[in-house]
Amino acid sequence: MSPPARSKQRKSSNEPRHGIGYEQEPRRKAPKSAPRRRAASSQHQTFLLSVLTAQQVNLNTVVTPEDLPHIRMAITRAQFSVSEGGPPRPKVGAVLVKNGTQMGQAHRGDMSPGDHAEFVLLERKLEHEDVSGATLYTTLEPCTVRSSKKQPCAERIVGRKLTRVVIGILDPNQRICGRGVRQLRRAGIEVDLFPSEFMAQVEDQNREFIHDQEQIEAAARATPVVGLTLEKVELEPAPTATIRFKLRMYWWNDGSQLHIGIPRWKPGGIGIQGNQLAYRFQVWENNSWGPETFETDVQSDQQCRIYVGLDPDPKSQQLAPQLLSKGRLGTLVLPVTVAGRLVELQIRPRSSVFSG
């Protein structure tokens, strides 16, 4: 007995949208004339996948026996994917079928390194063919982000007027995950997922790529901590031709690894000649202070000190006690980079006369 035909009412605007990346919309009652979808049977199986994106949502995955050969072919084709080098790349296979007839196959890097399988299939191999109304079987969710000169695959699929896309797994890249499905559904394209046993095969093919993306996601979610704790301040006269005072601040980094760039000074109560300031950093390593540097990296649980050579106007040479006790030097601004994010750490004693 042949499998039941797909209900054309499936794409009706009255059917509630629910799936990957979608917020649940209020359910609407279908018109009385709309036939109900037949219950799942041994010949027409319904697989339910629960996926966590912005919120927990469900996507009904409906495939027929006629889909399975094309799903298997897409997975097989993905094995031939060619990496363009660099970090792990996904293995992707794509198959296009129209009216039960296979029109073409492709894999990532099929004709040129870095070319996406959908691009090769739709814009190279079938560029001049009428693919409207066809079904695309692809092992990875179509991308929604490319470089400025390249069109995302989801847009190409919409532009070529495909009516159905069957996807192996969502893209583990969080910039894309769920967004490809959402873009296709908004364009009225029916989206299904591979049955779970075929998803497992695709995940195994892409285990290195998935692991790499999970590492990137974990790093992005980590909350960096700027933990510079001021332990001691030393201020002493140092009469030379250019430097009048030495200010040393000793810090302990009890937060994340960080990089300290070249500081700058915001003058306070005493006039300071900015072009006469000298800055040096040192970190404590191997039981001694390391060499003086203009910038420095400070590991977690490592001590560092910042040396600032100051040149107030000549009349201020006798003001060292006031500078030390009342902190009227102003504000020292340290550019600190932690986990790729730049912040400014402004240091000034509470009694400092501050002018921004």
C-alpha positions in Angstrom: 0.0 0.0 0.0 1.4 3.3 -1.0 2.1 5.9 1.8 -0.5 8.6 2.4 -0.1 11.7 0.4 1.1 14.9 2.1 -1.7 17.3 2.9 -1.4 20.5 1.0 -3.0 22.2 3.9 0.3 21.8 5.7 1.4 25.2 4.4 -1.8 26.9 5.2 -1.4 30.3 7.0 -4.0 29.0 9.5 -1.6 26.3 10.8 0.2 27.5 13.9 4.0 28.0 13.4 6.1 26.1 15.8 9.6 24.9 15.4 13.3 25.8 15.6 13.8 29.4 16.6 10.1 30.3 16.7 8.3 31.8 19.6 5.1 29.8 20.0 2.2 31.7 18.4 -1.4 31.3 19.7 -3.0 28.3 18.1 -5.8 29.1 15.7 -8.6 26.8 14.8 -8.3 25.5 11.3 -11.2 26.1 8.9 -13.7 23.3 9.0 -12.9 22.6 5.3 -9.2 21.9 6.2 -8.5 18.2 6.4 -6.7 17.0 9.5 -3.3 15.4 9.1 -3.4 11.7 9.3 -2.1 10.0 12.4 1.4 8.5 12.2 1.5 4.9 11.0 4.3 2.4 10.4 4.5 3.8 6.8 4.3 7.4 7.8 6.4 8.0 10.9 6.5 11.2 12.9 9.8 11.9 14.8 9.7 14.5 17.6 12.9 16.4 18.4 13.2 18.7 21.3 15.8 21.5 20.8 16.9 24.3 23.0 17.4 27.6 21.2 16.2 30.9 22.6 13.5 28.8 24.4 12.4 25.2 24.5 10.4 24.5 21.4 9.3 21.4 19.5 9.7 20.6 15.8 7.7 17.8 14.3 9.9 15.9 11.8 7.8 14.1 9.2 9.5 12.0 6.6 8.1 9.3 4.2 9.9 6.2 2.9 10.5 8.1 -0.3 12.7 10.6 1.6 15.0 8.0 3.0 17.1 7.2 -0.1 17.8 10.9 -0.6 18.7 11.4 3.1 21.2 8.5 2.9 22.6 9.9 -0.4 23.1 13.4 1.3 25.0 11.7 4.2 27.1 9.7 1.8 27.9 12.8 -0.3 29.0 14.7 2.8 31.8 12.2 3.3 33.5 13.7 0.2 33.6 17.3 1.7 36.9 19.1 1.2 38.1 21.4 4.0 39.7 24.7 3.0 42.0 24.5 6.0 42.1 26.4 9.3 39.7 25.4 12.1 37.5 22.3 11.7 34.9 22.7 8.9 31.6 21.0 8.6 31.0 18.1 6.2 27.9 18.8 4.2 26.1 16.9 1.5 23.1 18.1 -0.5 20.6 16.4 -2.8 17.9 18.1 -4.8 14.7 16.2 -5.8 11.8 17.3 -7.9 8.7 15.3 -8.7 10.4 12.2 -7.3 13.4 12.6 -9.7 16.8 13.5 -8.4 18.2 16.6 -10.1 21.7 16.7 -8.6 24.1 16.2 -5.7 26.9 18.3 -4.2 29.2 18.4 -1.2 31.1 21.2 0.5 34.2 22.2 -1.6 32.8 20.2 -4.5 34.1 22.5 -7.2 36.2 25.0 -5.2 37.5 25.0 -1.6 35.1 26.7 0.8 32.1 26.5 -1.5 29.0 25.5 0.4 27.1 22.4 -0.9 23.9 24.3 -1.5 25.7 27.0 -3.5 27.4 24.4 -5.7 24.2 22.6 -6.3 21.9 25.5 -7.0 24.2 28.0 -8.6 26.8 25.9 -10.4 25.4 22.5 -11.3 21.7 23.5 -11.7 22.1 27.2 -12.5 20.0 27.1 -15.6 17.5 24.4 -14.4 14.0 25.1 -13.2 14.2 24.0 -9.6 11.0 25.7 -8.3 8.9 23.4 -6.2 11.8 21.0 -5.5 12.9 19.5 -2.2 16.4 20.0 -0.9 18.0 17.4 1.4 21.0 18.9 3.2 22.9 17.4 6.1 23.4 20.9 7.8 21.1 23.8 8.4 21.5 26.4 5.5 23.6 29.3 6.6 22.2 32.8 7.1 25.6 34.7 7.4 28.4 34.9 4.9 31.0 37.5 4.0 29.9 40.7 2.4 30.4 39.4 -1.1 28.6 36.0 -0.7 24.9 35.3 -0.4 23.8 33.1 2.4 22.5 29.7 1.4 19.1 30.3 3.0 18.6 33.3 0.8 19.5 31.3 -2.3 17.0 28.6 -1.4 14.3 31.2 -1.1 15.3 32.9 -4.3 15.2 29.6 -6.3 11.7 29.0 -5.0 12.2 25.6 -3.4 9.1 24.4 -1.4 10.7 22.0 1.1 14.0 21.5 2.9 14.9 18.5 4.9 17.8 19.2 7.3 20.2 16.8 9.0 21.2 18.9 12.1 21.0 22.5 13.2 24.2 24.4 12.6 26.2 24.3 15.9 27.5 27.8 15.1 25.4 29.9 17.4 25.4 32.8 14.9 23.3 30.5 12.6 21.7 27.9 14.8 17.9 28.0 14.3 18.1 31.1 12.2 18.3 29.2 8.9 15.1 27.3 9.8 13.3 30.4 10.8 14.2 32.3 7.6 13.0 29.4 5.4 9.7 29.0 7.3 9.1 32.7 7.1 9.4 32.4 3.4 6.7 29.7 3.4 9.1 26.8 2.8 8.3 23.6 4.6 11.2 22.5 6.9 11.7 18.9 8.3 14.5 17.2 10.1 16.2 13.9 9.4 15.0 11.1 11.7 17.1 10.6 14.8 19.2 7.7 13.6 20.3 9.7 10.5 21.0 12.8 12.7 23.3 10.7 14.7 25.3 9.8 11.6 25.6 13.5 10.6 26.7 14.4 14.1 29.4 11.7 14.0 30.6 13.0 10.6 30.9 16.5 12.2 32.1 15.6 15.7 35.3 17.7 15.3 33.4 20.7 14.0 30.7 20.4 16.7 33.3 20.2 19.4 35.1 23.3 18.1 31.9 25.3 18.0 31.0 24.1 21.5 34.4 25.4 22.7 33.8 28.7 21.0 30.3 29.0 22.6 31.6 28.1 26.1 34.3 30.8 25.8 31.8 33.4 24.7 29.5 32.6 27.6 32.2 32.7 30.2 32.0 35.9 32.3 35.5 37.5 32.5 36.5 38.9 35.9 38.8 41.9 36.3 40.4 41.1 39.6 43.3 43.5 40.1 43.6 44.1 43.8 45.8 47.0 44.9 48.1 45.7 47.6 50.7 48.5 48.2 51.6 52.0 47.0 55.1 53.5 47.2 55.9 57.1 46.4 59.4 58.4 46.8 61.4 61.4 45.5 63.7 60.7 42.6 65.4 64.0 41.6 66.7 63.6 38.1 66.7 65.8 35.0 63.3 64.5 34.0 61.7 62.4 36.7 60.9 64.0 40.1 58.9 61.2 41.8 58.5 57.5 41.5 55.1 56.0 42.1 54.8 52.2 42.3 51.5 50.4 42.6 51.6 46.7 43.5 48.7 44.6 42.2 47.5 41.0 42.6 45.5 39.6 39.8 42.8 37.4 41.4 40.6 37.4 38.3 40.9 36.3 34.7 44.1 36.5 32.6 44.4 40.1 31.3 46.5 42.4 29.2 47.4 45.9 30.5 48.2 48.5 27.8 49.9 51.9 27.9 48.3 54.0 30.7 47.4 57.6 30.6 47.1 60.2 33.3 44.2 62.5 34.2 45.7 65.4 36.3 44.1 66.3 39.6 45.1 68.8 42.2 48.7 69.3 41.2 49.8 70.2 37.8 51.6 67.4 36.0 53.5 67.6 32.8 51.9 64.8 30.8 54.8 64.6 28.3 57.2 63.9 31.2 55.5 60.8 32.4 57.2 57.4 32.1 55.4 54.1 32.6 56.8 50.6 33.1 55.3 47.3 34.1 56.8 44.3 35.8 55.4 40.9 36.7 56.5 38.6 39.4 57.8 35.4 38.0 60.4 32.8 39.1 60.7 34.5 42.5 61.8 37.8 41.1 60.5 40.9 39.2 60.7 40.4 35.5 62.0 43.0 33.0 60.3 46.4 32.6 57.9 46.5 29.7 55.6 49.1 28.2 52.6 46.7 28.2 52.2 43.4 30.0 50.2 40.2 30.2 49.2 39.2 33.8 48.1 35.6 34.4 45.5 34.7 37.0 47.0 34.6 40.5 50.1 36.6 39.4 51.5 39.7 41.0 52.5 42.8 39.0 53.5 46.3 39.6 53.1 49.5 37.7 55.9 52.1 37.9 55.0 55.7 37.1 57.7 58.4 36.8 56.1 61.8 37.6 57.4 65.3 36.9 55.2 67.8 38.7 56.2 71.4 38.3 59.5 72.2 40.2 57.7 73.9 43.1 56.0 70.6 43.9 59.2 68.7 45.0 58.4 69.3 48.6 54.8 68.0 48.3 55.7 64.3 48.3 54.1 63.8 51.8 50.9 65.4 50.6 50.9 63.3 47.4 51.3 60.2 49.4 48.9 60.9 52.2 46.2 62.8 50.4 46.5 61.4 46.9 46.3 64.6 45.0 47.9 63.3 41.9 44.7 62.8 40.0 43.6 59.6 38.1 45.7 56.9 36.5 43.8 55.2 33.6 44.8 51.7 32.7 43.4 50.1 29.5 42.7 46.5 30.5 41.8 43.8 27.9 40.2 40.7 29.3 38.6 37.9 27.2 38.9 40.1 24.2 37.0 43.0 25.8 38.6 46.4 26.5 37.8 48.2 29.7 39.3 51.2 31.4 40.4 50.9 35.0 40.5 54.4 36.6 42.6 54.6 39.7 42.5 57.5 42.1 42.6 57.9 45.9 39.3 58.8 47.5 40.7 62.2 48.6 42.0 63.0 45.1 40.9 66.2 43.4 39.5 64.8 40.2 39.0 66.7 36.9 37.7 64.5 34.1 
